[in-house]
Amino acid sequence: MFLSVFEMFKVGIGPSSSHTMGPMVAAARFLEQMRASPFHFAGLRASLHGSLAFTGVGHATDRATILGLAGFTPETYDAEQAEKVLKEIAQTRMIHVPDLPPLKFAPKTDLVFDYDTQLEGHANGMILMATDAQGDVTMRQVYYSIGGGFVMTEEELSAGKDTEEGAAVPYPFKSAAEMLEMAKTSGKTIAGMKRANEESRGGADHLVRGTKRLWQVMSDCIDRGLETEGTLPGGLNVKRRAKGIHDALMAERGMNLSAPHTINDWMSVYAMAVNEENAAGGQVVTAPTNGAAGVMPATLRYYLDHVPGASESHIEDFLLTAAAIGGLVKFNASISGAEAGCQAEVGSAAAMSAAGLCAVMGGTPEQVENAAEIALEHHLGMTCDPVRGLVQVPCIERNGLGAIKAVSAASLALRGDGTHLVPLDACIETMRQTGADMSEKYKETSLGGLAVNIPNC
């Protein structure tokens, strides 16, 4: 099994990898399918189902779908141009994209939130349709946004398409047990095996440049969040808090008045800065999702800025180790809140971050696996119940607590020798089973939990 670090960590836009980035990616794929078709098309339609319908407005799913059909992609997203195009489509009821004829599309009638029809493949389902001059559907494709910006068609999901495609890699582990055995046999670290896999596909230069860019985007996102004030969009009137907290922490530095637990505030504020940017529709890196995008940058910034002896030369090892753990979670369970609750998002992010931190602080493969297991175990059963479907409450603070748990898990693992009772594989399987048993109310539908117990206006 191979899942590239650049598939696990994608540069994209907020507020959601599965509800914003995924639909935009699906729409872009549909345009390519249309371009390859011999039919002459005259219009477009779309319907959103399951979690994409129930929390679509809060996650900007409708906007993302329309912009995807207008040719936008998460990687090259231009916010100013997007607003201009959305206004034009609303006024003209037409979409213009290269290599296709003008396409009729009235946002209020041609984009449907279907709350009654649940598609069978996944909780995040959508149907894209192209029509002829008479308005008859001549092309139709079902897409599923399966978390982390990953998108699959109905056919791909039915065929069991997974992460094993492409040329063989040197260390194709599918489980933590296989990973540890390969590390023992090869004498390599988890990052070392992951690096060999990546270089066998894309080369060393691609890996170095790519991981540097990933961290640059993550770090820039933290900095923007720490410098920006205001109220987040969506109607809940949630005020940005990261700048105020950061300013207070900076003022306290050097005064010898801070309690030891203040370090938790530093970790939290780094994560909150990222997730406030995400909630505002800014540029983030899926890690492994947008809703959990703050945990890993916060953990890595904590390491670089607060741990004695930390070195930027270890950033690549951190990301590679985290990606290895994330790949195991995705392959054997889920990273989708709509599929398994927030245990699959912030829980996975905490496990990945704990593993990365443990690795760069000198942990053995066994200690790294232990760190990931501790972090994931203590997120088991966590629901996904965002108020008004917005990635704000409880998501922003939850990322801060996820980072704190990640650091604590890594520290505990480093205090031991890697021997522990619950294997990471068992914890991942437990998370999968728990997600399967969890009520749909608590899986990103905003039909239960905080979402119904907090006033929405």
C-alpha positions as CSV (number, residue, x, y, z in Angstrom):
1,M,0.0,0.0,0.0
2,F,1.3,3.4,-0.9
3,L,-0.2,6.8,-0.3
4,S,2.1,9.7,-1.1
5,V,2.8,12.5,1.4
6,F,1.5,14.8,-1.3
7,E,-1.9,13.0,-1.4
8,M,-2.2,13.0,2.3
9,F,-1.2,16.7,2.6
10,K,-2.8,18.8,-0.1
11,V,-2.7,22.6,-0.4
12,G,-6.3,23.8,-0.7
13,I,-8.9,26.2,0.6
14,G,-11.2,26.2,3.6
15,P,-13.5,25.5,5.3
16,S,-13.6,21.8,4.5
17,S,-11.6,19.3,2.6
18,S,-14.5,16.9,2.0
19,H,-17.3,19.5,1.7
20,T,-15.4,22.3,-0.1
21,M,-12.3,20.9,-1.8
22,G,-13.8,17.6,-2.7
23,P,-16.8,19.0,-4.6
24,M,-14.6,21.4,-6.4
25,V,-12.3,18.6,-7.5
26,A,-15.2,16.4,-8.5
27,A,-16.6,19.3,-10.7
28,A,-13.2,19.7,-12.3
29,R,-13.1,16.0,-13.1
30,F,-16.6,16.2,-14.6
31,L,-15.5,19.0,-16.9
32,E,-12.7,16.8,-18.2
33,Q,-15.2,14.0,-18.8
34,M,-17.4,16.4,-20.8
35,R,-14.4,17.6,-22.9
36,A,-13.6,14.0,-23.8
37,S,-17.2,13.3,-24.8
38,P,-18.5,13.5,-28.4
39,F,-21.8,15.0,-27.2
40,H,-22.6,18.7,-27.5
41,F,-23.7,20.0,-24.2
42,A,-25.8,23.1,-23.4
43,G,-26.3,23.0,-19.6
44,L,-25.3,21.8,-16.2
45,R,-27.1,20.5,-13.1
46,A,-26.0,19.3,-9.7
47,S,-27.5,17.6,-6.6
48,L,-25.9,17.3,-3.2
49,H,-26.8,14.4,-0.9
50,G,-26.2,13.2,2.7
51,S,-23.8,15.3,4.7
52,L,-23.0,17.4,1.6
53,A,-26.7,18.5,1.7
54,F,-27.2,18.8,5.5
55,T,-24.1,20.9,6.2
56,G,-23.4,22.1,2.6
57,V,-24.3,25.7,3.1
58,G,-22.1,26.0,6.2
59,H,-19.2,24.3,4.4
60,A,-19.7,26.4,1.2
61,T,-20.3,23.2,-0.7
62,D,-22.7,25.0,-3.1
63,R,-20.1,27.7,-3.9
64,A,-17.4,25.2,-4.3
65,T,-19.5,23.1,-6.7
66,I,-20.4,26.1,-8.8
67,L,-16.8,27.3,-8.9
68,G,-15.5,23.8,-9.8
69,L,-17.9,23.7,-12.7
70,A,-16.6,27.2,-13.7
71,G,-13.0,25.7,-13.9
72,F,-11.6,26.6,-10.4
73,T,-9.4,24.1,-8.6
74,P,-8.3,24.2,-4.9
75,E,-4.6,24.4,-5.8
76,T,-4.9,27.6,-7.9
77,Y,-7.9,29.2,-6.2
78,D,-8.1,33.0,-6.5
79,A,-10.6,34.4,-4.0
80,E,-11.1,37.7,-5.8
81,Q,-11.7,36.1,-9.1
82,A,-14.0,33.5,-7.6
83,E,-16.3,36.2,-6.2
84,K,-16.4,37.9,-9.6
85,V,-17.3,34.6,-11.4
86,L,-20.0,33.7,-8.9
87,K,-21.6,37.1,-9.4
88,E,-21.5,36.7,-13.2
89,I,-23.1,33.3,-13.0
90,A,-25.9,34.5,-10.8
91,Q,-26.6,37.4,-13.2
92,T,-26.3,35.6,-16.5
93,R,-27.2,32.0,-15.5
94,M,-24.4,30.9,-17.8
95,I,-21.0,29.2,-17.2
96,H,-18.1,29.7,-19.5
97,V,-15.1,27.4,-19.4
98,P,-12.4,26.7,-21.9
99,D,-12.9,24.0,-24.6
100,L,-16.7,23.7,-23.9
101,P,-19.6,25.7,-25.3
102,P,-21.5,28.2,-23.0
103,L,-23.5,26.2,-20.5
104,K,-26.8,27.2,-18.9
105,F,-26.7,27.1,-15.1
106,A,-29.1,28.8,-12.8
107,P,-27.7,28.5,-9.2
108,K,-31.1,28.7,-7.5
109,T,-32.7,25.9,-9.6
110,D,-29.9,23.8,-11.1
111,L,-28.1,23.1,-7.8
112,V,-30.3,21.1,-5.5
113,F,-29.8,20.2,-1.8
114,D,-31.4,16.8,-1.7
115,Y,-32.0,16.0,2.0
116,D,-34.1,13.0,1.3
117,T,-32.0,10.8,-1.0
118,Q,-28.9,9.2,0.6
119,L,-26.5,7.8,-2.0
120,E,-25.3,4.3,-1.1
121,G,-21.6,4.7,-1.5
122,H,-20.7,7.3,1.1
123,A,-22.2,10.0,3.3
124,N,-20.7,12.7,1.1
125,G,-22.4,12.1,-2.3
126,M,-23.1,14.3,-5.2
127,I,-24.5,13.9,-8.7
128,L,-23.3,16.1,-11.6
129,M,-25.2,16.2,-14.9
130,A,-24.7,17.7,-18.3
131,T,-27.8,18.5,-20.5
132,D,-28.5,19.1,-24.2
133,A,-30.3,22.0,-25.7
134,Q,-33.7,20.5,-24.8
135,G,-32.6,20.2,-21.1
136,D,-32.4,16.4,-21.2
137,V,-29.5,14.8,-19.2
138,T,-27.0,13.3,-21.6
139,M,-24.2,12.7,-19.1
140,R,-24.4,11.9,-15.5
141,Q,-21.8,11.0,-12.9
142,V,-22.0,10.2,-9.2
143,Y,-19.0,11.4,-7.1
144,Y,-18.2,10.7,-3.5
145,S,-16.0,13.0,-1.5
146,I,-14.4,10.5,0.9
147,G,-12.4,12.9,3.1
148,G,-9.2,14.8,2.9
149,G,-10.0,16.1,-0.5
150,F,-10.0,12.6,-2.0
151,V,-12.8,12.1,-4.6
152,M,-14.0,8.8,-6.2
153,T,-16.6,8.1,-8.8
154,E,-19.4,5.6,-8.1
155,E,-17.6,3.1,-10.4
156,E,-14.3,3.6,-8.7
157,L,-15.8,3.1,-5.3
158,S,-17.7,0.0,-6.4
159,A,-14.5,-1.5,-8.0
160,G,-12.6,-1.1,-4.7
161,K,-10.1,1.3,-6.1
162,D,-7.6,2.2,-3.4
163,T,-4.1,3.4,-2.8
164,E,-2.2,0.4,-4.3
165,E,-2.1,1.6,-7.9
166,G,1.1,2.4,-9.7
167,A,4.6,0.9,-9.6
168,A,5.7,-1.1,-6.6
169,V,7.5,0.7,-3.8
170,P,10.3,-0.7,-1.6
171,Y,8.3,-0.8,1.6
172,P,4.6,-1.4,0.9
173,F,3.2,-1.8,4.4
174,K,-0.5,-2.0,4.9
175,S,-0.6,-2.2,8.7
176,A,1.4,-0.9,11.6
177,A,2.6,-4.5,12.3
178,E,4.0,-4.8,8.8
179,M,5.5,-1.3,9.1
180,L,7.3,-2.3,12.4
181,E,8.5,-5.6,10.9
182,M,9.9,-3.8,7.8
183,A,11.6,-1.3,10.0
184,K,13.2,-4.0,12.1
185,T,14.3,-6.0,9.0
186,S,15.7,-3.0,7.1
187,G,17.2,-1.1,10.0
188,K,15.4,2.0,8.7
189,T,13.2,4.5,10.5
190,I,9.6,4.9,9.5
191,A,10.6,8.2,7.8
192,G,13.4,6.4,6.1
193,M,11.1,3.8,4.6
194,K,8.5,6.4,3.6
195,R,11.3,8.5,2.0
196,A,12.4,5.5,-0.1
197,N,8.9,4.9,-1.2
198,E,8.4,8.5,-2.2
199,E,11.7,8.7,-4.0
200,S,10.9,5.6,-6.0
201,R,7.9,7.4,-7.4
202,G,8.9,11.0,-7.7
203,G,12.6,11.4,-7.0
204,A,14.5,13.0,-4.2
205,D,14.3,16.6,-5.6
206,H,10.5,16.4,-5.9
207,L,10.3,15.2,-2.3
208,V,12.5,17.9,-0.9
209,R,10.8,20.8,-2.8
210,G,7.3,19.4,-2.1
211,T,7.8,19.0,1.7
212,K,9.4,22.4,2.0
213,R,6.4,23.9,0.3
214,L,3.9,22.0,2.5
215,W,5.5,23.4,5.6
216,Q,5.8,26.9,4.2
217,V,2.0,26.9,3.5
218,M,1.3,25.5,7.0
219,S,3.6,28.0,8.6
220,D,2.3,31.0,6.6
221,C,-1.2,30.0,7.6
222,I,-0.3,30.1,11.3
223,D,1.3,33.5,10.9
224,R,-1.7,34.9,9.0
225,G,-4.0,33.6,11.7
226,L,-1.9,35.1,14.5
227,E,-2.1,38.5,12.8
228,T,-5.7,38.7,11.8
229,E,-8.7,40.0,13.9
230,G,-12.4,40.1,13.1
231,T,-15.5,38.0,13.0
232,L,-15.7,34.7,11.1
233,P,-18.3,34.4,8.3
234,G,-21.4,32.2,8.6
235,G,-23.7,34.0,11.0
236,L,-22.5,32.6,14.3
237,N,-20.5,35.8,15.0
238,V,-17.6,33.8,16.3
239,K,-14.7,36.2,16.9
240,R,-11.2,35.4,16.0
241,R,-9.2,34.8,19.2
242,A,-5.8,33.7,18.0
243,K,-4.3,37.1,17.7
244,G,-5.4,38.3,21.1
245,I,-4.1,35.2,22.8
246,H,-0.8,35.4,20.9
247,D,-0.4,39.0,21.8
248,A,-0.9,38.2,25.5
249,L,1.5,35.3,25.4
250,M,4.2,37.5,23.7
251,A,3.7,40.2,26.4
252,E,4.2,37.6,29.1
253,R,7.5,36.3,27.7
254,G,10.5,37.1,29.8
255,M,8.5,38.2,32.8
256,N,9.0,34.9,34.7
257,L,5.4,35.0,35.7
258,S,4.0,32.3,33.4
259,A,2.9,29.0,34.9
260,P,4.3,25.8,33.2
261,H,0.9,25.0,31.8
262,T,1.1,28.1,29.6
263,I,2.9,26.0,27.0
264,N,-0.6,24.5,26.3
265,D,-1.8,28.0,25.3
266,W,1.0,28.2,22.8
267,M,0.1,24.9,21.2
268,S,-3.6,25.9,21.2
269,V,-3.1,29.3,19.7
270,Y,-1.0,27.9,16.8
271,A,-3.8,25.4,16.0
272,M,-6.5,28.0,16.4
273,A,-4.8,30.4,14.1
274,V,-4.9,27.8,11.3
275,N,-8.5,26.8,11.9
276,E,-9.6,30.4,12.1
277,E,-8.0,30.9,8.7
278,N,-9.7,27.7,7.5
279,A,-13.1,28.9,8.7
280,A,-12.6,32.1,6.8
281,G,-12.0,30.2,3.6
282,G,-8.2,30.8,3.6
283,Q,-5.4,28.6,2.2
284,V,-4.6,25.6,4.4
285,V,-3.0,22.2,4.0
286,T,-5.2,19.1,4.6
287,A,-3.6,17.3,7.5
288,P,-5.3,15.0,6.9
289,T,-8.4,17.2,6.5
290,N,-9.3,20.9,6.6
291,G,-11.4,20.4,9.8
292,A,-8.3,19.0,11.5
293,A,-5.8,21.2,9.6
294,G,-4.5,22.9,12.7
295,V,-3.2,20.0,14.8
296,M,-0.1,19.2,12.8
297,P,1.1,22.7,12.0
298,A,0.7,23.5,15.7
299,T,2.6,20.4,16.8
300,L,5.4,21.1,14.4
301,R,5.6,24.8,15.3
302,Y,5.7,23.8,18.9
303,Y,8.7,21.6,18.2
304,L,10.6,24.2,16.2
305,D,10.0,27.1,18.5
306,H,9.8,25.6,22.0
307,V,11.8,22.3,22.0
308,P,15.6,22.7,22.8
309,G,17.7,21.4,20.0
310,A,15.0,21.4,17.4
311,S,16.1,21.7,13.8
312,E,14.3,22.6,10.6
313,S,16.3,19.8,9.0
314,H,13.8,17.4,10.7
315,I,10.7,18.8,9.1
316,E,10.8,16.3,6.3
317,D,11.1,13.4,8.7
318,F,8.1,14.7,10.7
319,L,5.9,15.0,7.6
320,L,7.0,11.6,6.2
321,T,6.3,9.8,9.5
322,A,3.0,11.5,9.9
323,A,2.0,10.6,6.4
324,A,2.9,7.0,7.0
325,I,0.5,6.9,10.0
326,G,-2.2,8.8,8.1
327,G,-2.0,6.4,5.2
328,L,-2.6,3.4,7.6
329,V,-5.6,5.2,9.1
330,K,-7.1,6.1,5.8
331,F,-6.5,2.6,4.2
332,N,-7.8,0.6,7.2
333,A,-10.5,3.0,8.6
334,S,-11.4,6.6,7.6
335,I,-10.3,10.2,7.8
336,S,-13.8,11.4,7.0
337,G,-15.9,13.1,9.7
338,A,-19.0,12.3,7.7
339,E,-18.1,8.6,7.7
340,A,-16.7,8.1,11.2
341,G,-17.1,11.3,13.2
342,C,-14.4,13.6,14.5
343,Q,-12.3,10.7,15.8
344,A,-11.5,10.2,12.1
345,E,-10.4,13.8,11.6
346,V,-8.9,15.4,14.8
347,G,-8.1,11.9,16.1
348,S,-6.2,10.9,13.0
349,A,-4.4,14.3,13.0
350,A,-3.4,13.9,16.6
351,A,-2.1,10.4,15.9
352,M,-0.1,11.6,12.9
353,S,1.3,14.6,14.8
354,A,2.3,12.5,17.8
355,A,4.1,10.1,15.5
356,G,5.9,12.9,13.7
357,L,7.0,14.6,16.9
358,C,8.1,11.3,18.5
359,A,10.2,10.6,15.5
360,V,12.0,13.9,15.3
361,M,12.7,13.7,19.0
362,G,14.6,10.5,18.6
363,G,11.9,7.9,19.0
364,T,12.3,4.3,17.8
365,P,9.8,2.9,15.3
366,E,8.1,1.1,18.2
367,Q,7.9,4.4,20.2
368,V,6.5,6.2,17.2
369,E,3.8,3.6,16.8
370,N,3.0,3.8,20.5
371,A,2.7,7.6,20.3
372,A,0.2,7.4,17.4
373,E,-1.8,4.7,19.3
374,I,-2.0,6.8,22.5
375,A,-3.2,9.9,20.6
376,L,-5.8,8.0,18.6
377,E,-7.1,5.9,21.5
378,H,-8.0,9.0,23.4
379,H,-10.1,10.4,20.6
380,L,-12.1,7.3,20.1
381,G,-15.9,8.0,19.9
382,M,-15.5,11.7,19.3
383,T,-18.5,13.0,17.3
384,C,-18.7,15.5,14.5
385,D,-21.5,17.9,15.3
386,P,-20.6,21.4,14.0
387,V,-23.0,24.2,15.0
388,R,-24.8,25.4,11.9
389,G,-22.6,23.1,9.8
390,L,-19.7,25.6,10.1
391,V,-16.2,24.5,10.8
392,Q,-16.0,26.7,13.8
393,V,-17.7,25.4,17.0
394,P,-16.3,23.1,18.4
395,C,-13.8,22.6,15.6
396,I,-11.4,25.5,16.2
397,E,-10.7,24.8,19.9
398,R,-10.8,21.1,19.3
399,N,-7.7,21.4,17.1
400,G,-5.9,23.1,19.9
401,L,-6.7,20.3,22.3
402,G,-5.7,17.8,19.6
403,A,-2.3,19.3,19.4
404,I,-1.9,19.2,23.2
405,K,-2.9,15.5,23.1
406,A,-0.4,14.8,20.3
407,V,2.5,16.3,22.3
408,S,1.5,14.5,25.4
409,A,1.2,11.2,23.6
410,A,4.6,11.6,22.0
411,S,6.1,12.5,25.4
412,L,4.6,9.5,27.1
413,A,5.8,7.2,24.4
414,L,9.3,8.5,24.6
415,R,9.3,7.7,28.4
416,G,8.8,4.0,27.5
417,D,10.5,1.5,25.3
418,G,7.7,1.1,22.8
419,T,6.1,-1.9,24.5
420,H,2.4,-1.4,25.1
421,L,-0.9,-3.3,25.4
422,V,-3.0,-1.9,22.6
423,P,-1.4,-2.1,19.1
424,L,-2.0,0.8,16.7
425,D,-3.7,-1.6,14.3
426,A,-6.3,-2.6,16.9
427,C,-6.9,1.1,17.8
428,I,-7.5,1.9,14.1
429,E,-9.9,-1.0,13.7
430,T,-11.7,0.1,16.8
431,M,-12.1,3.5,15.3
432,R,-13.5,2.0,12.2
433,Q,-16.0,-0.1,14.1
434,T,-17.0,2.9,16.3
435,G,-17.6,5.0,13.3
436,A,-19.8,2.3,11.7
437,D,-21.8,2.1,14.9
438,M,-22.1,5.8,15.4
439,S,-25.5,7.5,14.8
440,E,-25.7,9.5,11.6
441,K,-26.7,12.5,13.8
442,Y,-23.1,12.7,15.0
443,K,-21.3,12.3,11.7
444,E,-21.2,15.8,10.2
445,T,-24.9,16.2,9.6
446,S,-25.5,18.8,12.3
447,L,-28.6,16.8,13.4
448,G,-27.4,16.1,16.9
449,G,-25.0,17.0,19.7
450,L,-23.9,20.6,20.0
451,A,-25.4,21.5,16.7
452,V,-28.9,21.2,18.1
453,N,-28.2,22.3,21.7
454,I,-26.7,25.7,20.8
455,P,-28.9,28.5,19.4
456,N,-28.1,29.1,15.7
457,C,-28.9,32.7,15.7
